[in-house]
Structures are given as structure tokens and as C-alpha cells.
Amino acid sequence: MNRYTQLLERALLKQQKNENLTYLLDDLMQISAQINEEQRAASSKPVSLAAASIDFMNRISVKASSLSILTGFNDFDKKTNGFAKGELVIFGGRPGMGKTALLVQMALTMARAENNVAYFTLDLNNDLLVLRFLSALTGFSAYQIRSGTLSDEEKLVLEQCLNDLSKSSICIDDNPTHILQLKEKCRQLHSEGKLDVLIVDYIQLLNGTSYRNGGNREMEVSTICRELKNIAREFDVCVIAASQLSRAVESRGGDKRPMLSDLRESGSIEQDADKVVFIYRPEYYKISEDENGNSLLNAMELILAKNRNGLVCNSALEIKNNFSLFTDHPGFKELEDLIAARKDEWSGDESPF
């Protein structure tokens, strides 16, 4: 309690001087989180390997895929077996690659599989995020929906999709700006049994505590990533977080395929993540076909560059309806051969572990 007492004394002093209390509130949240973590650690006890093994087998014997959270992209899910609770999964890409649109579609797929999904957006407000969800469900562009230029038949489709959204197990929040605020909201959702998947869009817009205490931005991002991983483990949920890539991608020659070192403030992100998936669109870099003359228009590549619990791999998607829908690429088998031939180009000597 001494730490709380010291904070209260500092708060009273600052209030008397009419000074800003923002940093004190950050300190209070951090101390509260530390105390919760200490209490959780103190209450947990080692479990025998035999008991843990029996529990694990009992859970997966009910249904082979019961531990898997699938993305809805068949080729990717087949190669990776989807994601798992307790994992921190990073989706990295340059601006304009389609990160948010992809995460929105995955959120809908996961909710249909009876997962409770919490989507925290720091990039869009709730209205714009709802628009993204409606666009993904209807296939209509955001412009069509906002401008009211839909036909009567299309309006009926929109109404049905609105009805479907009202019954979904997805909750959205455009408010949290601090990682500890986000964690407390997750704690509440978890206590209500309403959290299986957490989506954060995106890491670089979250605030931590290290930076203003004299550390650098990389230290702050390290704190944020560690807390995201703690959320995954403490609440037994799958955490999926979007991350920007550095401009180093743009200055690189060749096809500009991203690498782990391209993650902004990458050290902690790369270290804490269980999986890192890069979103890559050749068309973004004005690459319209491969060396064999195959069209790369409307093609998207998911590059699993790190997988702590399996192999790295690539999958090809097709972009439809102006980024409102993603499907397995119809020519993904042919693209697989090209991807395999180029595998060394993007993986280099970097270890996935």
C-alpha cells in the first residue's frame, strides 16, 4: 500500500499546484497491474506434467480442432492449423496493404465459429469500423453504403447484414489508448465470459509507460508487446495485433518482400510474438506479373515468417470487391511453386525462433 500512498500524496501536491495528473494516472494503472500480476503469480501453483497432459488430451478428444482458432482461409489454416488460445499473433504490413480489412474478415469468421471476439481499434472510430464490417458482410464498398446509392434490393441485403451483426459475438472499442486500459477492459470481458479472441489495430498507436519515464520508444513498444503476451496467457485468449512496418521495405530493391527486421521497434515484437504474419501485395509496388507471366493483380500473400509452434509457410489470397472480401487464390497451387522458389529471398538467415 506504500506505493498507493505515495501516489496519493503526489496527486494532492500536484492538484494544489494545478499541475497535470495524467502521468500519475498512468502510474496508478501500472501499479494496479503489477499488484494484480503479483497476486496471480502468488496464487498459481505448479501442475504435474501428467495432470496437464491428461487435461490437454481430454480437451482435444472432444473435437480435433477444439484448440484451433481458424482464419477462414483454407490454405493458410491447413498449413498452420490456425491460431491457438494463449498465442500472440502479429500481422505486419505497410500502410495500404489491407491489414484492417483482413482483420475484420477474420473477426467475422472467428465469431461465426462461436468465439467471442473483442476488436480494439486505435486507427478508426466505431462508426468507420462498423462500416468496414458491413462492407465485408455485404460486398458493397464503403462509399456505396455511406452515400446511400444502394438499390432497393441492395438495401435489403444491408438490412439483413445489420441484423446478423446485431446477433454477433463481436464487441468493438475505439477508446483505449493505453495498454493498461486495454488490459483492464479485457479483464472485465474475461470475467463475463465474453473473450476468446482479442484483436488490436494497431500496436504503434498504443501508449505504454517507459517512454515518458526516460526510456525510448522501443522500450515502450517492448512493454506493450509484453503486456499483450501477458493478456494472451493470463486470460487464455488468442491475441491478434496489427503492426506497421518500417520504411526500410520501400528502400529495398527487388520485390520488396517484408522480413522480420522490418517490424517497427522490431526487437520486442519479434521476440514476444508466437507467430508473425506479413501481408504483401505485389501490385502495391507496381508488380503486375511474376517472371513466368502469371498475373499478380488482386493477389495478396500471407507470409508466416515466424511460427514458434510449427513451420513457416506462405499462402496466396485473392482480393475481391475492392478490399471487402478475401478468398483463397484460385491459382494458389501455381503460386505456391513460385513462393517456394523465392522462400530463401524473404527468410534469409533469420531464425523463426
C-alpha positions, 0 to 999 in steps of 0.5 A: 500500500506504500506505493498507493500512498505515495501516489496519493500524496503526489496527486494532492501536491500536484492538484494544489499546484494545478499541475497535470495528473495524467502521468500519475494516472498512468502510474496508478494503472501500472501499479494496479497491474503489477499488484494484480500480476503479483497476486496471480503469480502468488496464487498459481501453483505448479501442475504435474506434467501428467495432470496437464497432459491428461487435461490437454488430451481430454480437451482435444478428444472432444473435437480435433480442432477444439484448440484451433482458432481458424482464419477462414482461409483454407490454405493458410489454416491447413498449413498452420492449423490456425491460431491457438488460445494463449498465442500472440499473433502479429500481422505486419504490413505497410500502410495500404496493404489491407491489414484492417480489412483482413482483420475484420474478415477474420473477426467475422469468421472467428465469431461465426465459429462461436468465439467471442471476439473483442476488436480494439481499434486505435486507427478508426472510430466505431462508426468507420469500423462498423462500416468496414464490417458491413462492407465485408458482410455485404460486398458493397464498398464503403462509399456505396453504403455511406452515400446511400446509392444502394438499390432497393434490393441492395438495401435489403441485403444491408438490412439483413447484414445489420441484423446478423451483426446485431446477433454477433459475438463481436464487441468493438472499442475505439477508446483505449489508448493505453495498454493498461486500459486495454488490459483492464477492459479485457479483464472485465470481458474475461470475467463475463465470459465474453473473450476468446479472441482479442484483436488490436489495430494497431500496436504503434498507436498504443501508449505504454509507460517507459517512454515518458519515464526516460526510456525510448520508444522501443522500450515502450513498444517492448512493454506493450508487446509484453503486456499483450503476451501477458493478456494472451496467457493470463486470460487464455485468449488468442491475441491478434495485433496489427503492426506497421512496418518500417520504411526500410521495405520501400528502400529495398530493391527487388520485390520488396518482400517484408522480413522480420527486421522490418517490424517497427521497434522490431526487437520486442515484437519479434521476440514476444510474438508466437507467430508473425504474419506479413501481408504483401501485395505485389501490385502495391509496388507496381508488380503486375506479373511474376517472371513466368507471366502469371498475373499478380493483380488482386493477389495478396500473400500471407507470409508466416515468417515466424511460427514458434509452434510449427513451420513457416509457410506462405499462402496466396489470397485473392482480393475481391470487391475492392478490399471487402472480401478475401478468398483463397487464390484460385491459382494458389497451387501455381503460386505456391511453386513460385513462393517456394522458389523465392522462400530463401529471398524473404527468410534469409538467415533469420531464425523463426525462433 
